[in-house]
Every structure is written in structure tokens, then in C-alpha cells.
Amino acid sequence: MKGIIYALLGGAFITLQGVANTTIGKDIGTWQAATLTQLTGFLAALLILMIVRDGNRQGIKQVKPLYRISGAFAAVIIFNEVTAIETIGATVAIAVLLIAQLGLTFLIDKNGWFEVVKQNMKLPQFIGLGLMITGIVVLNL
């Protein structure tokens, strides 16, 4: 249950951030909004880290370079999300974004990429993904 609550909170904040970034982007530009978001996100994470003081700081040396730069993906995410929301609206943009996430995570789980334990995908998972895609089509009617 705890994981579901975290996932719900994460999803809600992704949506709030996307909509806020779109509004900011209209005022100052999309890349400027991405920069502002990344900066404030870094500062918030740094503050939380200073308060919580958990984890292994020395362990960063063991992290593969690809994983060390994964935070840079957020700049691309923000740009694409803002542009999508401006173009097709928040509901459809977030729905398509979710399908893209699920589709890629489906492949990652199925193939065990990025050191993730392989998962067996069965018919219910395929049906669920298909129903979600159908939902996007219905949202666009």
C-alpha cells in the first residue's frame, strides 16, 4: 500500500509540475522554465538531503556514468511535456506521457534492461496497456 501512495503522490506532482511549467514557459520560454524547475528541484533535494542525511555519499563512485547523468533527462522531459501540453492540452498530454512511460517500462521489465529484474509479461498486462491506449483514443474524440 505504501508504494501505491508514493506512486499516486509522484503522479500528482508530475502533473502539477507539467502544468506549472507550461504556464512558466509561456511567460519566460520553455528552456528557461526547464532551467528554473531543475534549479528549484536541485535546491529542494539538497535541503531535504541536508535535513534527512540518509544514504551513502561515498557510493556515488560506484554508480555507472549513464546513471549519474540521468537527471539531465529531466530537461528533455520538461521541454517535451510543456510543448505537448501547449499543443494538445493537459489531459491528453499526460495520458500519452503515461502510455509512453508504461510502454517503455514494459520493455525494460520484460527484457531486464538497466539491471532491472526481468518480469514475465502475460496477457492481462497486454490487455491493460491496450485499454489505456483505447482510453487515449476516446479522450481525443
N, C-alpha and C positions, 0 to 999 in steps of 0.2 A: 504493500500500500504506500509506503514511504516513497518508493521510486515513481509511482504514478503521480503523487502530489508534486514531486520535483519536476516531472515532465510537464504537468499542467502549468506550473509556475513558469517554467522555461518557455513553453509555447506562448503563454500570455505575454511575457516580456519581449519575446521576439516580435510579436505583432505590434505591441506598443512602440517598440523601438523603430520598426519599419515605418509606421505611420508618422511618428515624430520626425524621423529622418527625412521623410518626404516633405513635410512642412518646412523643416530647416533648409532642405535643398532648394526649395522654391525661393527662399529669401537670400541664401548665400551661395548656392551651387551644390551639385551632388558630391563632388570630390571634397569640397570644404565640409559638407555635412559628415561625410565618412571620416574625415580627419578629426573633427570635433568629437564625434562619437567614440572613435578609437582612443583619443586622448582622455576623455572623461571616463571611459571604461577602464583604461590603464590606471588612472588615479584612484578610482573606486576599488579596483582589485588590490592595488598596492596598500591602500588604507586598511582594507579588510585583512590582508596578509599580515600587516604590522600589528593588528589587534589580536588576531587568532593565533598567529605564529605556529602553524602546523606544517607538516610536510618535511621533505628532505632537501634542503638547499644545495647540498653537495651532489645530489643525484642528477642535476642538470647536465653534468658532464657525460652521463650515461645515455642521455636522450639522443636519438638519431637526429641528424641535421634537418631532415624533412619534417619531423615532428616539432622541432624547435621553431620553425618559421610558420607553423600552421596558423598562428594569429594573424598573419598577413592575409590569409584567405578572407578575413572579415571585411577588408576594404573592398574586395571584389563582391562579396555578399551584399554589403550595404549599397554599393553602386547599382547592382542588378535589381535588388529589391525596391529601391527608391524609383528607379526607372520603370519597373513593372507596375508599381502602384500608381504612378503618374499616368501610365498608358492604359491599363485595364482595370484599375480600381483595386482597393484593398482586399476585398473578399476573394475575387478570382485570383489575384496575385498571390495571396497567402495560400490559397488552395493548391495552385500549381506548384508553388515553392514546396509545399508539404509533399506532393506527389513526387517531385524531383528528389527530395530527401529520402522518401521511402524507397523509391526505385534504386537509388544508389546504395542505400544501406542494405537493401535486399541482396544486391550483388556482392557487397562486402561480406555480409553474413554467410551467404551461400558459398563463396569462394575462399573465405578466411583471409582476405586481404588485410593489410595493416596490423598483422599479428592478432586479429580477432579470431576467436574460436569459431570454426565452421558450424553452421546451423543447417539442419535439414529442412528444406522448404517443401511444404506439402500443398495439396490442392486448396485448403482453406486460405493460405497466405496469398495464393494467386487470385482467388476469388475476391478476397478483401481488397487487394490492390486494384483489381478490375472495377469493383464497385466504387472505389474512391475516384477513379478516372471518370466513370459514368457520372458521378456527382459533379465533377467539374463541367462536363458537357451540359448537364442540366442547369447549373448556375449560369452558363453563358447563353441560355435560350432567351 
